[in-house]
Amino acid sequence: MGYSLAYFDEVESDIIDAKAWYKSKKEGLEERFAMAVEQALSNLQKTPTAYAIRYKNVRIAYPAIFPYAIHFYIDSPTNTIVIIAIVYAGRDQNFVIERL
């Protein structure tokens, strides 16, 4: 059973902001961050139900090394993983809940 990915519009800004921050710290770090997020998305696409429900049917996956959280839910009828946010893991999750 394959899962497709869909994204809230805000996710693009989440990624742009995070990449800009990492680039400001060290040239090339933003690309490592992007690759870690891509790998995490690939992993969750294979087994999305392996991640526990944390709140309001939302699950959280974490990219390797980087302290970011990928908040998502599974739309079972369409086999779609809906990415709500990709944000710093220490950020208050109420910020993400407001997107729902």
VMD Tcl script that builds the backbone (N, CA, C; Angstrom):
set m [mol new atoms 300]
animate dup $m
set s [atomselect $m all]
$s set {name element resname resid chain x y z} {
  {N N MET 1 A 0.852 -1.171 0.000}
  {CA C MET 1 A 0.000 0.000 0.000}
  {C C MET 1 A 0.902 1.239 0.000}
  {N N GLY 2 A 0.858 2.020 -1.042}
  {CA C GLY 2 A 1.682 3.218 -1.120}
  {C C GLY 2 A 0.939 4.441 -0.615}
  {N N TYR 3 A 1.660 5.309 0.018}
  {CA C TYR 3 A 1.093 6.562 0.524}
  {C C TYR 3 A 1.649 7.726 -0.272}
  {N N SER 4 A 0.770 8.654 -0.634}
  {CA C SER 4 A 1.235 9.874 -1.287}
  {C C SER 4 A 1.392 10.951 -0.212}
  {N N LEU 5 A 2.080 12.016 -0.566}
  {CA C LEU 5 A 2.298 13.117 0.368}
  {C C LEU 5 A 1.530 14.360 -0.086}
  {N N ALA 6 A 0.982 15.074 0.875}
  {CA C ALA 6 A 0.353 16.370 0.631}
  {C C ALA 6 A 0.859 17.301 1.736}
  {N N TYR 7 A 0.889 18.583 1.451}
  {CA C TYR 7 A 1.465 19.540 2.386}
  {C C TYR 7 A 0.533 20.723 2.603}
  {N N PHE 8 A 0.445 21.185 3.856}
  {CA C PHE 8 A -0.191 22.470 4.118}
  {C C PHE 8 A 0.682 23.529 3.458}
  {N N ASP 9 A 0.086 24.622 3.007}
  {CA C ASP 9 A 0.839 25.695 2.345}
  {C C ASP 9 A 1.976 26.232 3.221}
  {N N GLU 10 A 1.772 26.276 4.522}
  {CA C GLU 10 A 2.753 26.839 5.443}
  {C C GLU 10 A 4.053 26.033 5.514}
  {N N VAL 11 A 4.011 24.779 5.112}
  {CA C VAL 11 A 5.198 23.921 5.204}
  {C C VAL 11 A 6.338 24.468 4.349}
  {N N GLU 12 A 6.014 25.061 3.209}
  {CA C GLU 12 A 7.065 25.633 2.367}
  {C C GLU 12 A 7.819 26.722 3.129}
  {N N SER 13 A 7.107 27.574 3.845}
  {CA C SER 13 A 7.748 28.608 4.651}
  {C C SER 13 A 8.562 28.004 5.786}
  {N N ASP 14 A 8.046 26.934 6.385}
  {CA C ASP 14 A 8.791 26.246 7.448}
  {C C ASP 14 A 10.171 25.829 6.945}
  {N N ILE 15 A 10.201 25.223 5.765}
  {CA C ILE 15 A 11.457 24.722 5.191}
  {C C ILE 15 A 12.378 25.880 4.790}
  {N N ILE 16 A 11.817 26.883 4.146}
  {CA C ILE 16 A 12.628 28.037 3.722}
  {C C ILE 16 A 13.281 28.700 4.941}
  {N N ASP 17 A 12.508 28.894 6.010}
  {CA C ASP 17 A 13.042 29.526 7.216}
  {C C ASP 17 A 14.138 28.678 7.854}
  {N N ALA 18 A 13.899 27.383 7.965}
  {CA C ALA 18 A 14.894 26.499 8.586}
  {C C ALA 18 A 16.175 26.444 7.756}
  {N N LYS 19 A 16.029 26.337 6.444}
  {CA C LYS 19 A 17.217 26.294 5.593}
  {C C LYS 19 A 18.011 27.602 5.678}
  {N N ALA 20 A 17.331 28.723 5.734}
  {CA C ALA 20 A 18.022 30.014 5.856}
  {C C ALA 20 A 18.782 30.088 7.175}
  {N N TRP 21 A 18.170 29.598 8.241}
  {CA C TRP 21 A 18.825 29.630 9.540}
  {C C TRP 21 A 20.078 28.758 9.516}
  {N N TYR 22 A 19.956 27.532 8.986}
  {CA C TYR 22 A 21.119 26.631 8.935}
  {C C TYR 22 A 22.213 27.181 8.023}
  {N N LYS 23 A 21.834 27.797 6.922}
  {CA C LYS 23 A 22.823 28.386 6.016}
  {C C LYS 23 A 23.582 29.517 6.706}
  {N N SER 24 A 22.883 30.266 7.555}
  {CA C SER 24 A 23.539 31.366 8.268}
  {C C SER 24 A 24.557 30.855 9.288}
  {N N LYS 25 A 24.403 29.617 9.706}
  {CA C LYS 25 A 25.325 29.039 10.680}
  {C C LYS 25 A 26.561 28.438 10.003}
  {N N LYS 26 A 26.339 27.790 8.850}
  {CA C LYS 26 A 27.460 27.171 8.135}
  {C C LYS 26 A 27.029 26.865 6.704}
  {N N GLU 27 A 27.812 27.334 5.758}
  {CA C GLU 27 A 27.513 27.099 4.335}
  {C C GLU 27 A 27.405 25.593 4.077}
  {N N GLY 28 A 26.346 25.182 3.417}
  {CA C GLY 28 A 26.138 23.774 3.085}
  {C C GLY 28 A 25.296 23.026 4.106}
  {N N LEU 29 A 25.164 23.577 5.305}
  {CA C LEU 29 A 24.375 22.905 6.339}
  {C C LEU 29 A 22.899 22.845 5.962}
  {N N GLU 30 A 22.443 23.842 5.219}
  {CA C GLU 30 A 21.036 23.857 4.793}
  {C C GLU 30 A 20.724 22.686 3.868}
  {N N GLU 31 A 21.711 22.273 3.071}
  {CA C GLU 31 A 21.509 21.122 2.173}
  {C C GLU 31 A 21.469 19.816 2.964}
  {N N ARG 32 A 22.299 19.722 3.993}
  {CA C ARG 32 A 22.266 18.531 4.856}
  {C C ARG 32 A 20.917 18.439 5.560}
  {N N PHE 33 A 20.406 19.591 5.989}
  {CA C PHE 33 A 19.092 19.623 6.623}
  {C C PHE 33 A 18.021 19.151 5.642}
  {N N ALA 34 A 18.035 19.688 4.421}
  {CA C ALA 34 A 17.040 19.311 3.408}
  {C C ALA 34 A 17.098 17.817 3.110}
  {N N MET 35 A 18.297 17.261 3.023}
  {CA C MET 35 A 18.433 15.820 2.754}
  {C C MET 35 A 17.906 14.993 3.927}
  {N N ALA 36 A 18.148 15.442 5.161}
  {CA C ALA 36 A 17.646 14.727 6.338}
  {C C ALA 36 A 16.117 14.735 6.361}
  {N N VAL 37 A 15.527 15.864 6.002}
  {CA C VAL 37 A 14.062 15.951 5.955}
  {C C VAL 37 A 13.519 15.045 4.847}
  {N N GLU 38 A 14.144 15.069 3.682}
  {CA C GLU 38 A 13.711 14.196 2.578}
  {C C GLU 38 A 13.771 12.724 2.984}
  {N N GLN 39 A 14.838 12.333 3.674}
  {CA C GLN 39 A 14.973 10.941 4.115}
  {C C GLN 39 A 13.893 10.591 5.136}
  {N N ALA 40 A 13.619 11.506 6.062}
  {CA C ALA 40 A 12.571 11.266 7.059}
  {C C ALA 40 A 11.205 11.126 6.389}
  {N N LEU 41 A 10.940 11.959 5.388}
  {CA C LEU 41 A 9.667 11.869 4.658}
  {C C LEU 41 A 9.564 10.550 3.909}
  {N N SER 42 A 10.663 10.119 3.324}
  {CA C SER 42 A 10.684 8.837 2.617}
  {C C SER 42 A 10.398 7.692 3.591}
  {N N ASN 43 A 11.006 7.748 4.762}
  {CA C ASN 43 A 10.790 6.702 5.769}
  {C C ASN 43 A 9.348 6.686 6.246}
  {N N LEU 44 A 8.783 7.846 6.518}
  {CA C LEU 44 A 7.412 7.855 7.030}
  {C C LEU 44 A 6.416 7.473 5.944}
  {N N GLN 45 A 6.767 7.713 4.698}
  {CA C GLN 45 A 5.901 7.315 3.586}
  {C C GLN 45 A 5.793 5.787 3.509}
  {N N LYS 46 A 6.833 5.095 3.910}
  {CA C LYS 46 A 6.827 3.625 3.878}
  {C C LYS 46 A 6.008 3.038 5.023}
  {N N THR 47 A 6.127 3.628 6.216}
  {CA C THR 47 A 5.446 3.071 7.391}
  {C C THR 47 A 4.895 4.189 8.287}
  {N N PRO 48 A 3.930 4.934 7.818}
  {CA C PRO 48 A 3.431 6.071 8.609}
  {C C PRO 48 A 2.769 5.660 9.924}
  {N N THR 49 A 2.193 4.475 9.981}
  {CA C THR 49 A 1.511 4.052 11.206}
  {C C THR 49 A 2.502 3.612 12.288}
  {N N ALA 50 A 3.781 3.563 11.970}
  {CA C ALA 50 A 4.792 3.227 12.971}
  {C C ALA 50 A 5.002 4.365 13.959}
  {N N TYR 51 A 4.520 5.546 13.610}
  {CA C TYR 51 A 4.669 6.721 14.472}
  {C C TYR 51 A 3.412 6.867 15.322}
  {N N ALA 52 A 3.607 7.047 16.607}
  {CA C ALA 52 A 2.483 7.131 17.542}
  {C C ALA 52 A 1.690 8.430 17.344}
  {N N ILE 53 A 0.395 8.338 17.590}
  {CA C ILE 53 A -0.452 9.535 17.571}
  {C C ILE 53 A -0.106 10.352 18.822}
  {N N ARG 54 A 0.185 11.630 18.634}
  {CA C ARG 54 A 0.620 12.487 19.738}
  {C C ARG 54 A -0.492 13.424 20.205}
  {N N TYR 55 A -1.290 13.941 19.291}
  {CA C TYR 55 A -2.394 14.830 19.636}
  {C C TYR 55 A -3.310 14.927 18.417}
  {N N LYS 56 A -4.613 15.066 18.647}
  {CA C LYS 56 A -5.605 15.269 17.577}
  {C C LYS 56 A -5.330 14.446 16.318}
  {N N ASN 57 A -4.994 13.177 16.461}
  {CA C ASN 57 A -4.723 12.278 15.337}
  {C C ASN 57 A -3.450 12.640 14.567}
  {N N VAL 58 A -2.619 13.480 15.154}
  {CA C VAL 58 A -1.375 13.916 14.524}
  {C C VAL 58 A -0.213 13.096 15.081}
  {N N ARG 59 A 0.658 12.702 14.175}
  {CA C ARG 59 A 1.858 11.951 14.515}
  {C C ARG 59 A 3.065 12.845 14.252}
  {N N ILE 60 A 4.210 12.485 14.824}
  {CA C ILE 60 A 5.410 13.285 14.639}
  {C C ILE 60 A 6.579 12.383 14.269}
  {N N ALA 61 A 7.283 12.763 13.218}
  {CA C ALA 61 A 8.504 12.074 12.801}
  {C C ALA 61 A 9.656 13.059 12.950}
  {N N TYR 62 A 10.853 12.513 13.136}
  {CA C TYR 62 A 12.024 13.365 13.334}
  {C C TYR 62 A 13.112 13.016 12.326}
  {N N PRO 63 A 13.650 14.024 11.648}
  {CA C PRO 63 A 14.785 13.764 10.769}
  {C C PRO 63 A 16.024 13.429 11.611}
  {N N ALA 64 A 16.934 12.667 11.032}
  {CA C ALA 64 A 18.171 12.338 11.727}
  {C C ALA 64 A 18.974 13.610 11.973}
  {N N ILE 65 A 19.595 13.678 13.110}
  {CA C ILE 65 A 20.549 14.710 13.510}
  {C C ILE 65 A 19.897 16.057 13.850}
  {N N PHE 66 A 19.025 16.561 13.031}
  {CA C PHE 66 A 18.474 17.904 13.206}
  {C C PHE 66 A 17.283 17.898 14.169}
  {N N PRO 67 A 17.207 18.890 15.071}
  {CA C PRO 67 A 16.131 18.921 16.071}
  {C C PRO 67 A 14.831 19.513 15.523}
  {N N TYR 68 A 14.310 18.883 14.507}
  {CA C TYR 68 A 13.069 19.331 13.890}
  {C C TYR 68 A 12.032 18.223 13.975}
  {N N ALA 69 A 10.765 18.616 13.929}
  {CA C ALA 69 A 9.663 17.672 14.026}
  {C C ALA 69 A 8.755 17.834 12.809}
  {N N ILE 70 A 8.416 16.703 12.219}
  {CA C ILE 70 A 7.504 16.681 11.076}
  {C C ILE 70 A 6.146 16.239 11.614}
  {N N HIS 71 A 5.214 17.181 11.683}
  {CA C HIS 71 A 3.871 16.890 12.182}
  {C C HIS 71 A 2.995 16.484 10.994}
  {N N PHE 72 A 2.317 15.346 11.128}
  {CA C PHE 72 A 1.504 14.846 10.015}
  {C C PHE 72 A 0.337 14.007 10.512}
  {N N TYR 73 A -0.648 13.852 9.636}
  {CA C TYR 73 A -1.716 12.895 9.894}
  {C C TYR 73 A -1.929 12.072 8.632}
  {N N ILE 74 A -2.590 10.946 8.810}
  {CA C ILE 74 A -2.845 10.035 7.694}
  {C C ILE 74 A -4.310 10.150 7.298}
  {N N ASP 75 A -4.542 10.476 6.036}
  {CA C ASP 75 A -5.896 10.481 5.485}
  {C C ASP 75 A -6.102 9.089 4.891}
  {N N SER 76 A -6.653 8.199 5.701}
  {CA C SER 76 A -6.764 6.790 5.305}
  {C C SER 76 A -7.561 6.541 4.034}
  {N N PRO 77 A -8.707 7.213 3.826}
  {CA C PRO 77 A -9.482 6.927 2.609}
  {C C PRO 77 A -8.691 7.151 1.317}
  {N N THR 78 A -7.751 8.106 1.350}
  {CA C THR 78 A -7.000 8.414 0.131}
  {C C THR 78 A -5.542 7.934 0.192}
  {N N ASN 79 A -5.181 7.253 1.309}
  {CA C ASN 79 A -3.791 6.828 1.510}
  {C C ASN 79 A -2.819 7.993 1.314}
  {N N THR 80 A -3.154 9.111 1.933}
  {CA C THR 80 A -2.331 10.310 1.833}
  {C C THR 80 A -1.798 10.688 3.205}
  {N N ILE 81 A -0.510 11.002 3.242}
  {CA C ILE 81 A 0.111 11.543 4.444}
  {C C ILE 81 A 0.089 13.057 4.268}
  {N N VAL 82 A -0.557 13.743 5.203}
  {CA C VAL 82 A -0.689 15.192 5.116}
  {C C VAL 82 A 0.285 15.833 6.104}
  {N N ILE 83 A 1.255 16.555 5.570}
  {CA C ILE 83 A 2.259 17.223 6.392}
  {C C ILE 83 A 1.702 18.572 6.818}
  {N N ILE 84 A 1.585 18.768 8.125}
  {CA C ILE 84 A 1.026 19.993 8.681}
  {C C ILE 84 A 2.116 21.034 8.903}
  {N N ALA 85 A 3.267 20.568 9.419}
  {CA C ALA 85 A 4.355 21.483 9.759}
  {C C ALA 85 A 5.667 20.726 9.844}
  {N N ILE 86 A 6.745 21.438 9.569}
  {CA C ILE 86 A 8.103 20.940 9.809}
  {C C ILE 86 A 8.788 22.064 10.571}
  {N N VAL 87 A 8.842 21.904 11.899}
  {CA C VAL 87 A 9.285 22.992 12.766}
  {C C VAL 87 A 10.280 22.507 13.812}
  {N N TYR 88 A 10.980 23.466 14.402}
  {CA C TYR 88 A 11.914 23.173 15.481}
  {C C TYR 88 A 11.195 22.351 16.544}
  {N N ALA 89 A 11.808 21.249 16.956}
  {CA C ALA 89 A 11.156 20.314 17.878}
  {C C ALA 89 A 10.837 20.930 19.236}
  {N N GLY 90 A 11.579 21.954 19.629}
  {CA C GLY 90 A 11.333 22.590 20.909}
  {C C GLY 90 A 10.209 23.619 20.891}
  {N N ARG 91 A 9.684 23.857 19.719}
  {CA C ARG 91 A 8.623 24.859 19.587}
  {C C ARG 91 A 7.322 24.341 20.194}
  {N N ASP 92 A 6.565 25.226 20.794}
  {CA C ASP 92 A 5.279 24.883 21.403}
  {C C ASP 92 A 4.356 24.289 20.343}
  {N N GLN 93 A 3.819 23.101 20.616}
  {CA C GLN 93 A 3.001 22.453 19.592}
  {C C GLN 93 A 1.659 23.128 19.381}
  {N N ASN 94 A 1.280 24.070 20.244}
  {CA C ASN 94 A 0.046 24.843 20.003}
  {C C ASN 94 A 0.141 25.623 18.699}
  {N N PHE 95 A 1.369 26.023 18.335}
  {CA C PHE 95 A 1.609 26.699 17.071}
  {C C PHE 95 A 1.119 25.820 15.899}
  {N N VAL 96 A 1.393 24.536 15.985}
  {CA C VAL 96 A 0.993 23.616 14.918}
  {C C VAL 96 A -0.501 23.326 15.010}
  {N N ILE 97 A -1.018 23.172 16.210}
  {CA C ILE 97 A -2.444 22.881 16.399}
  {C C ILE 97 A -3.295 23.975 15.770}
  {N N GLU 98 A -2.824 25.234 15.821}
  {CA C GLU 98 A -3.573 26.342 15.235}
  {C C GLU 98 A -3.732 26.184 13.727}
  {N N ARG 99 A -2.859 25.406 13.081}
  {CA C ARG 99 A -2.982 25.188 11.628}
  {C C ARG 99 A -4.101 24.216 11.275}
  {N N LEU 100 A -4.525 23.441 12.248}
  {CA C LEU 100 A -5.561 22.445 11.968}
  {C C LEU 100 A -6.902 23.053 11.861}
}
mol reanalyze $m
mol bondsrecalc $m
mol representation Tube
mol addrep $m
